[in-house]
């Protein structure tokens, strides 16, 4: 439970795992990998924020949303593994940013997720990453994130 203690020391907590909005599972373990489905900004079952970065939301808003989404991803990983201390490293993060056509700072938004993972997991939180813009995302959410993790 070292990871959960780290979260608490940073003033954070994992939200309750959200229910899928369609016919899929939030995360699947295959051998020593966990594949995390696209997650959005949920706060204990309700949408935390809606809007497009570059229109209704600023880069900093998007950064904070990406942090929230990372915590939601971790909640699903905990459900699959039972314990976040089983995470060996983060392999890949794929971030989708709901933004205006002119928006170009997707990496700055996705740094919210990346920075959080490194704060919590140190060097094991470093990962390969893609950050792309989308015309829209489900339920009007500003950020959706998928992850691949290596676990014990």
N, CA, C and O atoms as a GROMACS GRO file, in nm:
protein
  608
    1UNK      N    1   0.081  -0.120   0.000
    1UNK     CA    2   0.000   0.000   0.000
    1UNK      C    3   0.086   0.127   0.000
    1UNK      O    4   0.039   0.233   0.040
    2UNK      N    5   0.209   0.116  -0.044
    2UNK     CA    6   0.299   0.231  -0.048
    2UNK      C    7   0.247   0.337  -0.145
    2UNK      O    8   0.253   0.456  -0.114
    3UNK      N    9   0.196   0.296  -0.260
    3UNK     CA   10   0.145   0.391  -0.358
    3UNK      C   11   0.029   0.469  -0.299
    3UNK      O   12   0.022   0.591  -0.315
    4UNK      N   13  -0.061   0.402  -0.231
    4UNK     CA   14  -0.177   0.471  -0.172
    4UNK      C   15  -0.131   0.565  -0.061
    4UNK      O   16  -0.192   0.671  -0.043
    5UNK      N   17  -0.026   0.530   0.012
    5UNK     CA   18   0.029   0.620   0.113
    5UNK      C   19   0.090   0.743   0.046
    5UNK      O   20   0.077   0.855   0.097
    6UNK      N   21   0.157   0.722  -0.066
    6UNK     CA   22   0.213   0.835  -0.141
    6UNK      C   23   0.102   0.928  -0.187
    6UNK      O   24   0.114   1.049  -0.174
    7UNK      N   25  -0.006   0.870  -0.241
    7UNK     CA   26  -0.121   0.952  -0.282
    7UNK      C   27  -0.171   1.036  -0.166
    7UNK      O   28  -0.193   1.156  -0.180
    8UNK      N   29  -0.190   0.973  -0.052
    8UNK     CA   30  -0.241   1.045   0.066
    8UNK      C   31  -0.145   1.156   0.108
    8UNK      O   32  -0.189   1.265   0.145
    9UNK      N   33  -0.015   1.130   0.103
    9UNK     CA   34   0.082   1.231   0.143
    9UNK      C   35   0.081   1.351   0.048
    9UNK      O   36   0.120   1.462   0.085
   10UNK      N   37   0.037   1.327  -0.078
   10UNK     CA   38   0.026   1.434  -0.177
   10UNK      C   39  -0.111   1.500  -0.172
   10UNK      O   40  -0.141   1.589  -0.252
   11UNK      N   41  -0.196   1.457  -0.079
   11UNK     CA   42  -0.329   1.515  -0.067
   11UNK      C   43  -0.426   1.465  -0.172
   11UNK      O   44  -0.523   1.534  -0.204
   12UNK      N   45  -0.400   1.348  -0.227
   12UNK     CA   46  -0.486   1.291  -0.331
   12UNK      C   47  -0.548   1.161  -0.285
   12UNK      O   48  -0.500   1.097  -0.191
   13UNK      N   49  -0.654   1.124  -0.353
   13UNK     CA   50  -0.717   0.994  -0.329
   13UNK      C   51  -0.769   0.944  -0.462
   13UNK      O   52  -0.798   1.022  -0.553
   14UNK      N   53  -0.782   0.813  -0.473
   14UNK     CA   54  -0.840   0.755  -0.593
   14UNK      C   55  -0.992   0.768  -0.584
   14UNK      O   56  -1.050   0.741  -0.479
   15UNK      N   57  -1.056   0.807  -0.693
   15UNK     CA   58  -1.202   0.811  -0.693
   15UNK      C   59  -1.257   0.670  -0.701
   15UNK      O   60  -1.184   0.575  -0.728
   16UNK      N   61  -1.386   0.655  -0.677
   16UNK     CA   62  -1.451   0.526  -0.700
   16UNK      C   63  -1.439   0.495  -0.849
   16UNK      O   64  -1.448   0.586  -0.932
   17UNK      N   65  -1.419   0.368  -0.882
   17UNK     CA   66  -1.408   0.332  -1.024
   17UNK      C   67  -1.539   0.366  -1.094
   17UNK      O   68  -1.646   0.330  -1.047
   18UNK      N   69  -1.528   0.434  -1.208
   18UNK     CA   70  -1.648   0.470  -1.284
   18UNK      C   71  -1.697   0.350  -1.363
   18UNK      O   72  -1.621   0.258  -1.393
   19UNK      N   73  -1.825   0.352  -1.395
   19UNK     CA   74  -1.884   0.246  -1.476
   19UNK      C   75  -1.863   0.280  -1.622
   19UNK      O   76  -1.872   0.397  -1.659
   20UNK      N   77  -1.837   0.180  -1.706
   20UNK     CA   78  -1.822   0.207  -1.850
   20UNK      C   79  -1.949   0.268  -1.908
   20UNK      O   80  -2.060   0.237  -1.865
   21UNK      N   81  -1.931   0.356  -2.007
   21UNK     CA   82  -2.046   0.419  -2.072
   21UNK      C   83  -2.094   0.339  -2.193
   21UNK      O   84  -2.189   0.380  -2.260
   22UNK      N   85  -2.029   0.227  -2.221
   22UNK     CA   86  -2.067   0.142  -2.334
   22UNK      C   87  -2.029  -0.002  -2.299
   22UNK      O   88  -2.007  -0.035  -2.182
   23UNK      N   89  -2.022  -0.088  -2.400
   23UNK     CA   90  -1.998  -0.231  -2.380
   23UNK      C   91  -1.849  -0.264  -2.383
   23UNK      O   92  -1.796  -0.309  -2.485
   24UNK      N   93  -1.781  -0.240  -2.271
   24UNK     CA   94  -1.638  -0.271  -2.257
   24UNK      C   95  -1.606  -0.281  -2.109
   24UNK      O   96  -1.690  -0.252  -2.024
   25UNK      N   97  -1.484  -0.322  -2.079
   25UNK     CA   98  -1.438  -0.325  -1.941
   25UNK      C   99  -1.332  -0.215  -1.922
   25UNK      O  100  -1.261  -0.181  -2.016
   26UNK      N  101  -1.322  -0.159  -1.802
   26UNK     CA  102  -1.229  -0.049  -1.779
   26UNK      C  103  -1.081  -0.085  -1.795
   26UNK      O  104  -1.002   0.000  -1.836
   27UNK      N  105  -1.044  -0.209  -1.763
   27UNK     CA  106  -0.904  -0.251  -1.775
   27UNK      C  107  -0.898  -0.403  -1.784
   27UNK      O  108  -0.983  -0.473  -1.729
   28UNK      N  109  -0.796  -0.451  -1.854
   28UNK     CA  110  -0.778  -0.595  -1.872
   28UNK      C  111  -0.632  -0.628  -1.850
   28UNK      O  112  -0.542  -0.561  -1.901
   29UNK      N  113  -0.607  -0.733  -1.771
   29UNK     CA  114  -0.471  -0.782  -1.752
   29UNK      C  115  -0.447  -0.898  -1.846
   29UNK      O  116  -0.528  -0.990  -1.856
   30UNK      N  117  -0.332  -0.892  -1.917
   30UNK     CA  118  -0.288  -1.001  -2.005
   30UNK      C  119  -0.143  -1.027  -1.970
   30UNK      O  120  -0.054  -0.949  -2.006
   31UNK      N  121  -0.118  -1.136  -1.899
   31UNK     CA  122   0.019  -1.166  -1.856
   31UNK      C  123   0.070  -1.058  -1.763
   31UNK      O  124   0.008  -1.030  -1.660
   32UNK      N  125   0.183  -0.996  -1.799
   32UNK     CA  126   0.240  -0.892  -1.714
   32UNK      C  127   0.208  -0.751  -1.763
   32UNK      O  128   0.276  -0.655  -1.729
   33UNK      N  129   0.102  -0.740  -1.846
   33UNK     CA  130   0.058  -0.609  -1.894
   33UNK      C  131  -0.087  -0.584  -1.853
   33UNK      O  132  -0.169  -0.676  -1.847
   34UNK      N  133  -0.117  -0.458  -1.825
   34UNK     CA  134  -0.255  -0.415  -1.804
   34UNK      C  135  -0.285  -0.310  -1.909
   34UNK      O  136  -0.212  -0.212  -1.924
   35UNK      N  137  -0.394  -0.331  -1.982
   35UNK     CA  138  -0.443  -0.238  -2.082
   35UNK      C  139  -0.562  -0.164  -2.023
   35UNK      O  140  -0.662  -0.226  -1.986
   36UNK      N  141  -0.551  -0.033  -2.013
   36UNK     CA  142  -0.655   0.049  -1.954
   36UNK      C  143  -0.734   0.116  -2.066
   36UNK      O  144  -0.678   0.187  -2.149
   37UNK      N  145  -0.865   0.093  -2.067
   37UNK     CA  146  -0.954   0.156  -2.166
   37UNK      C  147  -0.951   0.307  -2.150
   37UNK      O  148  -0.904   0.360  -2.049
   38UNK      N  149  -1.003   0.376  -2.249
   38UNK     CA  150  -1.014   0.520  -2.242
   38UNK      C  151  -1.098   0.562  -2.123
   38UNK      O  152  -1.212   0.517  -2.107
   39UNK      N  153  -1.043   0.649  -2.041
   39UNK     CA  154  -1.111   0.702  -1.923
   39UNK      C  155  -1.127   0.853  -1.939
   39UNK      O  156  -1.046   0.919  -2.005
   40UNK      N  157  -1.230   0.905  -1.877
   40UNK     CA  158  -1.254   1.048  -1.876
   40UNK      C  159  -1.251   1.104  -1.736
   40UNK      O  160  -1.217   1.032  -1.641
   41UNK      N  161  -1.285   1.231  -1.722
   41UNK     CA  162  -1.281   1.297  -1.592
   41UNK      C  163  -1.409   1.272  -1.513
   41UNK      O  164  -1.507   1.346  -1.526
   42UNK      N  165  -1.407   1.170  -1.432
   42UNK     CA  166  -1.523   1.138  -1.350
   42UNK      C  167  -1.488   1.162  -1.205
   42UNK      O  168  -1.376   1.132  -1.163
   43UNK      N  169  -1.581   1.214  -1.129
   43UNK     CA  170  -1.565   1.227  -0.984
   43UNK      C  171  -1.673   1.145  -0.919
   43UNK      O  172  -1.788   1.187  -0.906
   44UNK      N  173  -1.633   1.024  -0.878
   44UNK     CA  174  -1.724   0.932  -0.810
   44UNK      C  175  -1.856   0.916  -0.884
   44UNK      O  176  -1.964   0.927  -0.825
   45UNK      N  177  -1.846   0.891  -1.016
   45UNK     CA  178  -1.963   0.857  -1.095
   45UNK      C  179  -2.026   0.969  -1.173
   45UNK      O  180  -2.116   0.944  -1.253
   46UNK      N  181  -1.984   1.093  -1.154
   46UNK     CA  182  -2.040   1.203  -1.232
   46UNK      C  183  -1.929   1.269  -1.312
   46UNK      O  184  -1.812   1.267  -1.272
   47UNK      N  185  -1.966   1.328  -1.425
   47UNK     CA  186  -1.868   1.394  -1.510
   47UNK      C  187  -1.814   1.517  -1.438
   47UNK      O  188  -1.890   1.605  -1.398
   48UNK      N  189  -1.682   1.522  -1.422
   48UNK     CA  190  -1.618   1.631  -1.348
   48UNK      C  191  -1.612   1.760  -1.429
   48UNK      O  192  -1.622   1.869  -1.372
   49UNK      N  193  -1.597   1.749  -1.561
   49UNK     CA  194  -1.585   1.869  -1.643
   49UNK      C  195  -1.619   1.835  -1.788
   49UNK      O  196  -1.593   1.725  -1.837
   50UNK      N  197  -1.676   1.933  -1.855
   50UNK     CA  198  -1.705   1.921  -1.998
   50UNK      C  199  -1.650   2.045  -2.068
   50UNK      O  200  -1.631   2.149  -2.006
   51UNK      N  201  -1.625   2.033  -2.198
   51UNK     CA  202  -1.582   2.148  -2.276
   51UNK      C  203  -1.460   2.116  -2.360
   51UNK      O  204  -1.400   2.010  -2.350
   52UNK      N  205  -1.425   2.214  -2.445
   52UNK     CA  206  -1.311   2.200  -2.534
   52UNK      C  207  -1.198   2.292  -2.488
   52UNK      O  208  -1.220   2.408  -2.454
   53UNK      N  209  -1.078   2.237  -2.489
   53UNK     CA  210  -0.961   2.316  -2.456
   53UNK      C  211  -0.936   2.411  -2.574
   53UNK      O  212  -0.937   2.370  -2.690
   54UNK      N  213  -0.912   2.536  -2.542
   54UNK     CA  214  -0.895   2.637  -2.645
   54UNK      C  215  -1.023   2.714  -2.673
   54UNK      O  216  -1.022   2.812  -2.746
   55UNK      N  217  -1.133   2.669  -2.614
   55UNK     CA  218  -1.261   2.740  -2.625
   55UNK      C  219  -1.310   2.770  -2.484
   55UNK      O  220  -1.279   2.875  -2.427
   56UNK      N  221  -1.385   2.676  -2.426
   56UNK     CA  222  -1.438   2.696  -2.291
   56UNK      C  223  -1.332   2.674  -2.182
   56UNK      O  224  -1.347   2.725  -2.071
   57UNK      N  225  -1.228   2.600  -2.215
   57UNK     CA  226  -1.126   2.564  -2.115
   57UNK      C  227  -0.988   2.612  -2.156
   57UNK      O  228  -0.956   2.620  -2.274
   58UNK      N  229  -0.906   2.644  -2.056
   58UNK     CA  230  -0.768   2.687  -2.079
   58UNK      C  231  -0.675   2.565  -2.078
   58UNK      O  232  -0.716   2.454  -2.045
   59UNK      N  233  -0.550   2.588  -2.113
   59UNK     CA  234  -0.450   2.482  -2.104
   59UNK      C  235  -0.440   2.432  -1.960
   59UNK      O  236  -0.432   2.311  -1.937
   60UNK      N  237  -0.440   2.524  -1.862
   60UNK     CA  238  -0.431   2.483  -1.722
   60UNK      C  239  -0.553   2.400  -1.681
   60UNK      O  240  -0.540   2.303  -1.607
   61UNK      N  241  -0.672   2.438  -1.728
   61UNK     CA  242  -0.792   2.357  -1.702
   61UNK      C  243  -0.770   2.215  -1.755
   61UNK      O  244  -0.796   2.117  -1.685
   62UNK      N  245  -0.722   2.206  -1.879
   62UNK     CA  246  -0.697   2.075  -1.940
   62UNK      C  247  -0.593   1.995  -1.863
   62UNK      O  248  -0.608   1.874  -1.846
   63UNK      N  249  -0.489   2.062  -1.817
   63UNK     CA  250  -0.384   1.998  -1.737
   63UNK      C  251  -0.445   1.935  -1.612
   63UNK      O  252  -0.415   1.820  -1.580
   64UNK      N  253  -0.530   2.010  -1.542
   64UNK     CA  254  -0.595   1.959  -1.421
   64UNK      C  255  -0.689   1.843  -1.452
   64UNK      O  256  -0.696   1.747  -1.376
   65UNK      N  257  -0.760   1.852  -1.564
   65UNK     CA  258  -0.848   1.742  -1.606
   65UNK      C  259  -0.766   1.617  -1.632
   65UNK      O  260  -0.805   1.508  -1.592
   66UNK      N  261  -0.651   1.631  -1.699
   66UNK     CA  262  -0.566   1.516  -1.728
   66UNK      C  263  -0.518   1.450  -1.598
   66UNK      O  264  -0.504   1.327  -1.594
   67UNK      N  265  -0.492   1.526  -1.495
   67UNK     CA  266  -0.455   1.470  -1.365
   67UNK      C  267  -0.571   1.388  -1.308
   67UNK      O  268  -0.552   1.278  -1.257
   68UNK      N  269  -0.692   1.443  -1.318
   68UNK     CA  270  -0.811   1.373  -1.271
   68UNK      C  271  -0.829   1.242  -1.347
   68UNK      O  272  -0.858   1.138  -1.287
   69UNK      N  273  -0.812   1.247  -1.478
   69UNK     CA  274  -0.830   1.127  -1.560
   69UNK      C  275  -0.725   1.022  -1.523
   69UNK      O  276  -0.757   0.903  -1.518
   70UNK      N  277  -0.602   1.063  -1.497
   70UNK     CA  278  -0.499   0.968  -1.457
   70UNK      C  279  -0.539   0.896  -1.328
   70UNK      O  280  -0.519   0.776  -1.317
   71UNK      N  281  -0.595   0.968  -1.233
   71UNK     CA  282  -0.641   0.906  -1.109
   71UNK      C  283  -0.754   0.807  -1.136
   71UNK      O  284  -0.760   0.701  -1.073
   72UNK      N  285  -0.842   0.840  -1.230
   72UNK     CA  286  -0.948   0.747  -1.266
   72UNK      C  287  -0.892   0.621  -1.330
   72UNK      O  288  -0.941   0.511  -1.304
   73UNK      N  289  -0.790   0.637  -1.414
   73UNK     CA  290  -0.725   0.519  -1.472
   73UNK      C  291  -0.665   0.432  -1.363
   73UNK      O  292  -0.678   0.309  -1.366
   74UNK      N  293  -0.600   0.494  -1.265
   74UNK     CA  294  -0.540   0.419  -1.156
   74UNK      C  295  -0.645   0.347  -1.072
   74UNK      O  296  -0.618   0.238  -1.021
   75UNK      N  297  -0.763   0.406  -1.058
   75UNK     CA  298  -0.871   0.338  -0.985
   75UNK      C  299  -0.908   0.207  -1.055
   75UNK      O  300  -0.934   0.107  -0.989
   76UNK      N  301  -0.911   0.208  -1.188
   76UNK     CA  302  -0.943   0.086  -1.262
   76UNK      C  303  -0.829  -0.015  -1.253
   76UNK      O  304  -0.853  -0.136  -1.246
   77UNK      N  305  -0.706   0.033  -1.254
   77UNK     CA  306  -0.591  -0.057  -1.239
   77UNK      C  307  -0.596  -0.123  -1.101
   77UNK      O  308  -0.571  -0.243  -1.090
   78UNK      N  309  -0.627  -0.047  -0.998
   78UNK     CA  310  -0.637  -0.104  -0.863
   78UNK      C  311  -0.745  -0.213  -0.858
   78UNK      O  312  -0.727  -0.314  -0.791
   79UNK      N  313  -0.856  -0.193  -0.928
   79UNK     CA  314  -0.961  -0.294  -0.931
   79UNK      C  315  -0.911  -0.423  -0.994
   79UNK      O  316  -0.943  -0.532  -0.945
   80UNK      N  317  -0.832  -0.413  -1.101
   80UNK     CA  318  -0.780  -0.532  -1.169
   80UNK      C  319  -0.670  -0.600  -1.087
   80UNK      O  320  -0.668  -0.722  -1.077
   81UNK      N  321  -0.580  -0.522  -1.029
   81UNK     CA  322  -0.464  -0.577  -0.958
   81UNK      C  323  -0.487  -0.600  -0.809
   81UNK      O  324  -0.422  -0.685  -0.748
   82UNK      N  325  -0.578  -0.525  -0.750
   82UNK     CA  326  -0.600  -0.532  -0.606
   82UNK      C  327  -0.505  -0.444  -0.527
   82UNK      O  328  -0.533  -0.412  -0.412
   83UNK      N  329  -0.393  -0.404  -0.588
   83UNK     CA  330  -0.290  -0.328  -0.516
   83UNK      C  331  -0.204  -0.255  -0.619
   83UNK      O  332  -0.145  -0.318  -0.707
   84UNK      N  333  -0.196  -0.124  -0.608
   84UNK     CA  334  -0.117  -0.046  -0.704
   84UNK      C  335   0.033  -0.068  -0.688
   84UNK      O  336   0.110  -0.031  -0.777
   85UNK      N  337   0.075  -0.129  -0.579
   85UNK     CA  338   0.217  -0.159  -0.562
   85UNK      C  339   0.265  -0.267  -0.658
   85UNK      O  340   0.386  -0.291  -0.668
   86UNK      N  341   0.174  -0.332  -0.727
   86UNK     CA  342   0.211  -0.434  -0.826
   86UNK      C  343   0.254  -0.372  -0.960
   86UNK      O  344   0.301  -0.443  -1.049
   87UNK      N  345   0.238  -0.241  -0.972
   87UNK     CA  346   0.279  -0.173  -1.096
   87UNK      C  347   0.432  -0.169  -1.101
   87UNK      O  348   0.496  -0.118  -1.010
   88UNK      N  349   0.488  -0.223  -1.209
   88UNK     CA  350   0.633  -0.219  -1.229
   88UNK      C  351   0.672  -0.090  -1.301
   88UNK      O  352   0.768  -0.023  -1.262
   89UNK      N  353   0.597  -0.057  -1.407
   89UNK     CA  354   0.623   0.068  -1.480
   89UNK      C  355   0.509   0.099  -1.574
   89UNK      O  356   0.431   0.011  -1.611
   90UNK      N  357   0.499   0.224  -1.612
   90UNK     CA  358   0.403   0.268  -1.712
   90UNK      C  359   0.473   0.261  -1.847
   90UNK      O  360   0.581   0.317  -1.865
   91UNK      N  361   0.411   0.192  -1.942
   91UNK     CA  362   0.472   0.170  -2.072
   91UNK      C  363   0.430   0.278  -2.171
   91UNK      O  364   0.514   0.341  -2.235
   92UNK      N  365   0.298   0.299  -2.184
   92UNK     CA  366   0.246   0.390  -2.286
   92UNK      C  367   0.122   0.461  -2.233
   92UNK      O  368   0.036   0.401  -2.170
   93UNK      N  369   0.114   0.590  -2.261
   93UNK     CA  370  -0.005   0.670  -2.233
   93UNK      C  371  -0.048   0.732  -2.365
   93UNK      O  372   0.032   0.791  -2.437
   94UNK      N  373  -0.177   0.717  -2.395
   94UNK     CA  374  -0.234   0.777  -2.515
   94UNK      C  375  -0.339   0.877  -2.470
   94UNK      O  376  -0.441   0.840  -2.411
   95UNK      N  377  -0.314   1.005  -2.498
   95UNK     CA  378  -0.404   1.111  -2.453
   95UNK      C  379  -0.475   1.179  -2.568
   95UNK      O  380  -0.413   1.218  -2.667
   96UNK      N  381  -0.605   1.192  -2.554
   96UNK     CA  382  -0.688   1.260  -2.652
   96UNK      C  383  -0.745   1.386  -2.589
   96UNK      O  384  -0.803   1.381  -2.481
   97UNK      N  385  -0.727   1.498  -2.656
   97UNK     CA  386  -0.771   1.627  -2.605
   97UNK      C  387  -0.881   1.681  -2.694
   97UNK      O  388  -0.860   1.702  -2.814
   98UNK      N  389  -0.999   1.704  -2.638
   98UNK     CA  390  -1.111   1.765  -2.708
   98UNK      C  391  -1.080   1.914  -2.717
   98UNK      O  392  -1.080   1.984  -2.616
   99UNK      N  393  -1.053   1.962  -2.839
   99UNK     CA  394  -1.004   2.099  -2.852
   99UNK      C  395  -1.052   2.163  -2.982
   99UNK      O  396  -1.111   2.099  -3.069
  100UNK      N  397  -1.024   2.291  -2.991
  100UNK     CA  398  -1.056   2.365  -3.113
  100UNK      C  399  -0.958   2.325  -3.223
  100UNK      O  400  -0.852   2.270  -3.196
  101UNK      N  401  -0.995   2.354  -3.345
  101UNK     CA  402  -0.910   2.320  -3.460
  101UNK      C  403  -0.776   2.392  -3.454
  101UNK      O  404  -0.674   2.338  -3.499
  102UNK      N  405  -0.773   2.512  -3.398
  102UNK     CA  406  -0.650   2.591  -3.393
  102UNK      C  407  -0.560   2.554  -3.275
  102UNK      O  408  -0.446   2.600  -3.269
  103UNK      N  409  -0.608   2.473  -3.182
  103UNK     CA  410  -0.530   2.441  -3.062
  103UNK      C  411  -0.409   2.356  -3.098
  103UNK      O  412  -0.420   2.262  -3.176
  104UNK      N  413  -0.293   2.390  -3.041
  104UNK     CA  414  -0.169   2.320  -3.075
  104UNK      C  415  -0.092   2.269  -2.954
  104UNK      O  416   0.015   2.210  -2.970
  105UNK      N  417  -0.142   2.289  -2.834
  105UNK     CA  418  -0.066   2.258  -2.713
  105UNK      C  419  -0.112   2.131  -2.643
  105UNK      O  420  -0.119   2.127  -2.520
  106UNK      N  421  -0.145   2.028  -2.720
  106UNK     CA  422  -0.189   1.900  -2.663
  106UNK      C  423  -0.088   1.844  -2.562
  106UNK      O  424  -0.130   1.795  -2.457
  107UNK      N  425   0.042   1.850  -2.590
  107UNK     CA  426   0.139   1.798  -2.493
  107UNK      C  427   0.132   1.869  -2.358
  107UNK      O  428   0.150   1.805  -2.254
  108UNK      N  429   0.108   2.000  -2.358
  108UNK     CA  430   0.098   2.073  -2.231
  108UNK      C  431  -0.020   2.024  -2.149
  108UNK      O  432  -0.011   2.016  -2.026
  109UNK      N  433  -0.130   1.991  -2.213
  109UNK     CA  434  -0.246   1.936  -2.143
  109UNK      C  435  -0.210   1.799  -2.087
  109UNK      O  436  -0.235   1.772  -1.969
  110UNK      N  437  -0.153   1.713  -2.169
  110UNK     CA  438  -0.122   1.576  -2.127
  110UNK      C  439  -0.011   1.569  -2.023
  110UNK      O  440   0.005   1.466  -1.956
  111UNK      N  441   0.066   1.677  -2.008
  111UNK     CA  442   0.165   1.680  -1.900
  111UNK      C  443   0.098   1.666  -1.765
  111UNK      O  444   0.161   1.622  -1.669
  112UNK      N  445  -0.030   1.702  -1.754
  112UNK     CA  446  -0.102   1.682  -1.628
  112UNK      C  447  -0.100   1.537  -1.586
  112UNK      O  448  -0.077   1.506  -1.469
  113UNK      N  449  -0.125   1.447  -1.679
  113UNK     CA  450  -0.120   1.304  -1.652
  113UNK      C  451   0.023   1.259  -1.626
  113UNK      O  452   0.051   1.193  -1.526
  114UNK      N  453   0.113   1.294  -1.715
  114UNK     CA  454   0.252   1.249  -1.704
  114UNK      C  455   0.316   1.297  -1.576
  114UNK      O  456   0.383   1.220  -1.506
  115UNK      N  457   0.297   1.425  -1.543
  115UNK     CA  458   0.355   1.480  -1.420
  115UNK      C  459   0.302   1.405  -1.298
  115UNK      O  460   0.378   1.374  -1.206
  116UNK      N  461   0.173   1.375  -1.296
  116UNK     CA  462   0.113   1.305  -1.182
  116UNK      C  463   0.173   1.166  -1.167
  116UNK      O  464   0.206   1.124  -1.056
  117UNK      N  465   0.186   1.093  -1.278
  117UNK     CA  466   0.241   0.957  -1.270
  117UNK      C  467   0.384   0.959  -1.216
  117UNK      O  468   0.422   0.870  -1.139
  118UNK      N  469   0.462   1.058  -1.255
  118UNK     CA  470   0.600   1.068  -1.206
  118UNK      C  471   0.603   1.111  -1.060
  118UNK      O  472   0.688   1.065  -0.984
  119UNK      N  473   0.511   1.200  -1.020
  119UNK     CA  474   0.501   1.239  -0.878
  119UNK      C  475   0.475   1.117  -0.790
  119UNK      O  476   0.532   1.104  -0.682
  120UNK      N  477   0.388   1.030  -0.836
  120UNK     CA  478   0.346   0.915  -0.755
  120UNK      C  479   0.445   0.799  -0.764
  120UNK      O  480   0.479   0.739  -0.663
  121UNK      N  481   0.491   0.768  -0.887
  121UNK     CA  482   0.568   0.645  -0.909
  121UNK      C  483   0.716   0.670  -0.937
  121UNK      O  484   0.791   0.574  -0.957
  122UNK      N  485   0.760   0.794  -0.939
  122UNK     CA  486   0.900   0.822  -0.968
  122UNK      C  487   0.937   0.777  -1.108
  122UNK      O  488   0.858   0.793  -1.201
  123UNK      N  489   1.056   0.720  -1.125
  123UNK     CA  490   1.102   0.681  -1.258
  123UNK      C  491   1.014   0.574  -1.322
  123UNK      O  492   1.008   0.565  -1.445
  124UNK      N  493   0.944   0.493  -1.243
  124UNK     CA  494   0.852   0.393  -1.297
  124UNK      C  495   0.731   0.459  -1.363
  124UNK      O  496   0.660   0.395  -1.441
  125UNK      N  497   0.708   0.586  -1.333
  125UNK     CA  498   0.597   0.660  -1.394
  125UNK      C  499   0.630   0.718  -1.530
  125UNK      O  500   0.540   0.762  -1.601
  126UNK      N  501   0.758   0.718  -1.568
  126UNK     CA  502   0.796   0.769  -1.700
  126UNK      C  503   0.749   0.672  -1.807
  126UNK      O  504   0.754   0.550  -1.787
  127UNK      N  505   0.704   0.724  -1.920
  127UNK     CA  506   0.636   0.641  -2.019
  127UNK      C  507   0.650   0.700  -2.158
  127UNK      O  508   0.681   0.818  -2.174
  128UNK      N  509   0.626   0.617  -2.259
  128UNK     CA  510   0.607   0.666  -2.394
  128UNK      C  511   0.468   0.729  -2.399
  128UNK      O  512   0.380   0.689  -2.323
  129UNK      N  513   0.447   0.828  -2.488
  129UNK     CA  514   0.320   0.898  -2.486
  129UNK      C  515   0.284   0.954  -2.622
  129UNK      O  516   0.371   0.994  -2.700
  130UNK      N  517   0.155   0.957  -2.650
  130UNK     CA  518   0.100   1.030  -2.763
  130UNK      C  519  -0.001   1.128  -2.708
  130UNK      O  520  -0.074   1.097  -2.613
  131UNK      N  521  -0.007   1.247  -2.766
  131UNK     CA  522  -0.104   1.349  -2.727
  131UNK      C  523  -0.164   1.405  -2.856
  131UNK      O  524  -0.094   1.471  -2.933
  132UNK      N  525  -0.291   1.380  -2.877
  132UNK     CA  526  -0.355   1.421  -3.002
  132UNK      C  527  -0.482   1.500  -2.975
  132UNK      O  528  -0.543   1.487  -2.870
  133UNK      N  529  -0.519   1.582  -3.073
  133UNK     CA  530  -0.642   1.660  -3.063
  133UNK      C  531  -0.757   1.587  -3.129
  133UNK      O  532  -0.739   1.516  -3.229
  134UNK      N  533  -0.874   1.605  -3.073
  134UNK     CA  534  -0.996   1.541  -3.124
  134UNK      C  535  -1.103   1.648  -3.145
  134UNK      O  536  -1.108   1.748  -3.074
  135UNK      N  537  -1.187   1.624  -3.244
  135UNK     CA  538  -1.299   1.715  -3.270
  135UNK      C  539  -1.404   1.706  -3.159
  135UNK      O  540  -1.467   1.805  -3.124
  136UNK      N  541  -1.421   1.586  -3.104
  136UNK     CA  542  -1.512   1.568  -2.992
  136UNK      C  543  -1.472   1.441  -2.917
  136UNK      O  544  -1.400   1.357  -2.970
  137UNK      N  545  -1.521   1.429  -2.793
  137UNK     CA  546  -1.502   1.310  -2.712
  137UNK      C  547  -1.635   1.276  -2.646
  137UNK      O  548  -1.723   1.362  -2.637
  138UNK      N  549  -1.652   1.152  -2.601
  138UNK     CA  550  -1.780   1.110  -2.543
  138UNK      C  551  -1.825   1.203  -2.429
  138UNK      O  552  -1.745   1.247  -2.347
  139UNK      N  553  -1.954   1.231  -2.427
  139UNK     CA  554  -2.016   1.311  -2.321
  139UNK      C  555  -1.960   1.453  -2.313
  139UNK      O  556  -1.983   1.523  -2.214
  140UNK      N  557  -1.888   1.497  -2.416
  140UNK     CA  558  -1.832   1.632  -2.416
  140UNK      C  559  -1.713   1.650  -2.324
  140UNK      O  560  -1.677   1.764  -2.291
  141UNK      N  561  -1.650   1.538  -2.282
  141UNK     CA  562  -1.536   1.550  -2.190
  141UNK      C  563  -1.416   1.614  -2.261
  141UNK      O  564  -1.402   1.599  -2.382
  142UNK      N  565  -1.330   1.684  -2.186
  142UNK     CA  566  -1.216   1.750  -2.249
  142UNK      C  567  -1.094   1.661  -2.272
  142UNK      O  568  -1.014   1.690  -2.361
  143UNK      N  569  -1.080   1.553  -2.195
  143UNK     CA  570  -0.962   1.466  -2.206
  143UNK      C  571  -1.004   1.322  -2.186
  143UNK      O  572  -1.083   1.290  -2.098
  144UNK      N  573  -0.950   1.234  -2.271
  144UNK     CA  574  -0.965   1.089  -2.254
  144UNK      C  575  -0.826   1.029  -2.260
  144UNK      O  576  -0.744   1.068  -2.343
  145UNK      N  577  -0.799   0.933  -2.171
  145UNK     CA  578  -0.665   0.873  -2.162
  145UNK      C  579  -0.675   0.721  -2.159
  145UNK      O  580  -0.759   0.664  -2.089
  146UNK      N  581  -0.587   0.657  -2.236
  146UNK     CA  582  -0.565   0.512  -2.231
  146UNK      C  583  -0.424   0.489  -2.179
  146UNK      O  584  -0.336   0.574  -2.196
  147UNK      N  585  -0.401   0.373  -2.116
  147UNK     CA  586  -0.267   0.340  -2.064
  147UNK      C  587  -0.236   0.193  -2.087
  147UNK      O  588  -0.325   0.108  -2.098
  148UNK      N  589  -0.106   0.166  -2.095
  148UNK     CA  590  -0.055   0.029  -2.090
  148UNK      C  591   0.051   0.028  -1.980
  148UNK      O  592   0.141   0.112  -1.979
  149UNK      N  593   0.040  -0.069  -1.889
  149UNK     CA  594   0.132  -0.080  -1.776
  149UNK      C  595   0.194  -0.219  -1.770
  149UNK      O  596   0.131  -0.318  -1.808
  150UNK      N  597   0.317  -0.225  -1.723
  150UNK     CA  598   0.381  -0.353  -1.692
  150UNK      C  599   0.366  -0.374  -1.541
  150UNK      O  600   0.389  -0.284  -1.461
  151UNK      N  601   0.325  -0.498  -1.504
  151UNK     CA  602   0.297  -0.526  -1.363
  151UNK      C  603   0.367  -0.653  -1.318
  151UNK      O  604   0.410  -0.734  -1.400
  152UNK      N  605   0.377  -0.670  -1.186
  152UNK     CA  606   0.432  -0.793  -1.127
  152UNK      C  607   0.324  -0.896  -1.116
  152UNK      O  608   0.349  -1.007  -1.069
   0.00000   0.00000   0.00000
